[in-house]
Amino acid sequence: MKLNKFLFLYVLAGISLISCDKDDDSPEQVPPRDRGEQELTDQAALDAYLDTHFYNYEEFEAAPEGFDYKIKIDTINAANAGKTPLSESPLLETKNFDLEGVNYTYYVLKVREGASEQPQPKFSDSVYVSYEGTLLNRRTFDASQSPVWFDLTRTVTGFGLGITEFRGASGFEVQEDNTIEWNNDYGIGAVFLPSGLAYFNAFRETIPSYSPLVFAINLYGTNKADHDRDGIPSWREDLNEDQLLNNDDTDGDLMPNYADVDDDGDFIPTREEISDEDGNIIFPYPDSDNDGTPDYLDPNN
């Protein structure tokens, strides 16, 4: 049984990541602060956190018997003053992302990228992950020790950005009790996010407004997404290439292209405009009048 076929069976398990789901019930809002100013505040807090915390790198370097291959972060104090802080780890990468006029900095700790033959997920795909989400005071606000599926279009922006740096496992075995044992080459890491790439001014019961967040993650698998099943992968519906899908709406019908089966509003389904007579997808997508706009985005064709 191929990996993607097996993983598909779990899609209906749903999305349980309370910490990441954008559709939480009516979160309380507080008056928004200036995003640029808040980013400076968050960066100071993240820098201090990275300077004063370490992860269990020694366990990863010489895995003890029974090691669970999960990242655990602790505070550097007098008892462990010799530990290497996160900020000095050679595995920590600094990333940037533009959102609402602000250039945000976030950090990715890539302990293990994952199996080389597996694809890195796109920002619009679904991923099969276990995770722990914490505040900078190390309080856990949500976690799942068993893997769950997430649609990255429904998570906070920074979670989706961070997980695209990893790859899933090369495979798995189904045990006699029908549990799954994954090959031990899945992606392992953590992402450190300013509030502007998380919930910003929104208040959750376990996440105060303007909270930078930390997610420790293990990535087991990826499913490529085509949300509207129009034959175009959702990531290709990001026409302005900003890794945000909700602001791409060719026909202005308030339904973004990745969720719209007729992207140009000409009453011809997108799938028909990109397929041959046998229903096979044509790529590059057809452009009948050679004006540089493919037919599925051109209401005149």
N, C-alpha and C positions, 0 to 999 in steps of 0.2 A: 504493500500500500504506500503510495507516495505521500510525502510530508504534507503537501498542500491539500490533498484530498482528506487526510485525517484531520488536519487543523480546521477544515471547513465545518466539521461536525461540532466544533466548539463555538462557532460564531454566535449561535443562538443563546449561548450562556449570558450574553449581554455585557454591559459595561457597568462595573460596580465601583469604579474609582471616584468616590465622592469628592476627593481632593482635586480632581482634574476635570470633572464633567461640567461643561458650561451651562447645563440645563438644570442645575440645582434649583429647588423651589424658592422663588422670590427672595433672593438674598437681599439683606438690608444694605442700603447704599448710604454713604456719607459724602458730603460735598467733596468733589475731586480736588486734589492738589495739583500744582503745576507739575507736569510729567518730567520735565527736564530737571527741576529742583529735586524731585523725589528720587530720580535716578542717581543723583550725586549722593543723597543720603543713603540709599540702598547700597551703592558701591562701597561706601565707607564701612557699612555694616558687614558686607560680604568679605571685604579685604581683612577686616579684623577677625572674622570667623575662620577664614582660610589660614591666617597666621597663627591661630591658637587651637586648631583642631588637627587631628591626624586620623587616618583610617588604618585598618588592620592589614597593612601591606606586608608585614612579616609572615602572616599566615598564608598569604597568597604566594609569597616567595618560597616557602617550604610548608606546603599544605599538610597539617596534621591529620591523622586518621579521623575520618568522620567529618571533616571540614565541609561546611555547607556552601562555600563559595559565594557568600553574601557580604557586601560591604558593611562594615560597622565603623561608625565615626565616634570618636571620643575627644574629650578636652585634654589639652596638654597642661600638666600641673607638675608640682614638685616631684611626685612619685614617678613620672614618666617624662621628665624634662628632656631626655635624649631622643625622643621621637621626632621624626621628620614631619614638619607641618604640611598640610595640604598645599599651601602656597609654594612650597619648594619641591613638590613631587614632579618628576620628569613626565609623569602621565597626565598632568593637568594642562588642559588647553583653554586658551582664552578665545571666545567667539563674540561676534557682534551681529546685531540685527536691528534694522530700522523699522520702527512702528510708531505711527501717529506723530511723525516729525521728530522723534527722539532716536538717537543711536544708542541702543542698549548693549551693555556688556554682560555676558553670562559665561559660565565656566563648565567644562565637561571633563570629568575624570574618567579616562578610558583605560580601565584596568585590563580589559580584554575586549578586543573589537568583535570577536565572534568568528564563525567559520568562514573562511575566505571565499568559498564557492556560493555562499548565500548572499542575496542582494541586501543592500542597505535600504531600509524603508524610506519611501518618500513621505513628505510632510502630510500627505493626504491618505496614506494607507492605513490598514488595520494591523495592530501588533499584538503579540501574545507575550505578556510580561508578568513577572512578579515584581513587587516594588515596596518601598517604604517612603512615605513623605513626612518630613520633619520641618519644624521651624528652626530658627537659628539658636534657640535655647535648647535644642535637641528633643523637644517634645514631639512625639509622633501624633500626627493628625489623621493619618490614614495609612493602611498597609494591606497587602495581600501576599501571604507566603506562598500560596498556590497561584500558578499563572492564570491570568484572565485576559480577555480580548478588549482592546480599546480601539475605537475609531479616532484617529488623530485629529480629525476635523472637529471633534467634540471635546478635546482636551485644551487646557491652557496652552497658550502659544509656545512657551518655553519648554514644556514637556515634549511637545512634538518636535521642536528644533533639536533638542538634546538627543532624543532616541534615534534620530536619523544618522547619528555618528557610529551606530553599532550594527551588527549582523546577528542573525539567529544561529541556532545549532545546525549541524550538518545532518542530524537525523535523530531518531528515537526508537525505543523498543516498547512494545506492549507487553506487560508482565502478565503472569497467569491470573492475577487478581484484577486484571483490566486497568491497572494503573500504568502511567507512562514514565519511563526512565529515559531522560534526554541524554544524548551524547554530551560529554563534558567539554564542549567547545563553544557554548553560547556566549553572547555578549554580556559583559559585566561592567558596570560603571555607575557614575552619579552625575547629576546636573545641579548646578547652583544658580538660582534665578533671582533677579531683582523683581520687585513686586509688579513692575510694568510689564513683565512677561508672564505674570501669574494672574492674581485677582485684582491687583491695584487697589482701588478704593472699595471694592465689594467686600462685604463682611460675611463670613461663614461662621457657623457655631464654634468650630475648632480652629479657625484661621482669622486672626484679627486683620483689619484693613491695613494695607501698605506693608504686608509681610513678605520679605524675601523667603524663598522656599528651597528646600533641598530634597531631591529625589534620588534614592539609591535604587537601581534597576538591574534586572536580569532579563535579557531579550531572548526568547526562545524561537519565535517564528514571525513571519510577515505574510500578509495577504495583500496583493495589489488591488487597489480600489477603483471601481467605476461606479460611483454612487447612483447615477441615473441610468446605468446600463445602456448607454447610447453608443458604445463601442469605442469611446475615447477615455483613456485612463484619466482619473480625476486630476492627477498632477499636471496633465497637459491642458487642462481647462483653466489653469492659472496664466492667463494671457499676458499680464503685465509682469509676470515672473517675480512677484514679491513674496511668494510662499504663503499667500493669504487667498482663500477662494471666494469669500463672500463679496468681494468688490469687483468681480468679473461677471458682468451681466450685459451681454451683447445687445439683446433686444429690449432692455430696460423694463422688463416685466416684473421686477423685484424678486425674480428667482435666479440666483447665480447659475452660471453655465454648468457647473458640476452637478447641479440638481435639476437641470432643465433638459427635457428630451427634445426640445426644439430651440436650439441656441439662438437662431437669428429671427425667430418669430414669423417665418414664412409659411407655417402650417405644413411643412414637410419635415418629418422627424429627422433629427441629426443622423441617426444610423442609416437611413435611406440615402442621405447625401454623401456618405463616405463609403458606401458599399457597392460592389458590382452586382450583376444580375443574379448571381448565385448566393448573395448575402455575405461575401467575403469582404473584410475591411480593406480598403485601399489606402496605402500610406507611401509617400506623402498624400495627405488628403486632397481630393480633387479640387481644382480651381478652373472652372470651365472657361472663364473669360480672361484668365491669366493676368488679373489685376492685383495679384499678391494677397488676396483675401480668399481663403478656401470657401467652397460653396456653403458649407454648414454654418459659416459666420456671415454670409453675404445674402441678404433677403432678396436680392435681384437675381439670384441663381439657385 
